[in-house]
């Protein structure tokens, strides 16, 4: 891995850490936590809807 790639990955990780720290401080912290938990609940509901049984009772001839 070249030095340039290592620097870019490091900057990406550092930027993500700074964004997370900014989002979770002060009044934004409460709003961010509520937003993330709401989206997680929505995702769980969407996954549960997709898990409905698959009925392939029709006969398919090849």
LINGITA-V256570 format. One record per pair of residues at least 12 apart in sequence whose ideal C-beta (glycine too) atoms are under 7 Angstrom apart, sorted by the first residue. I is the first residue (numbers start at 1). J is the second residue. Records with the same first field share a line. If there is no record, write none. Layout:
I = J ; J
This chain:
none
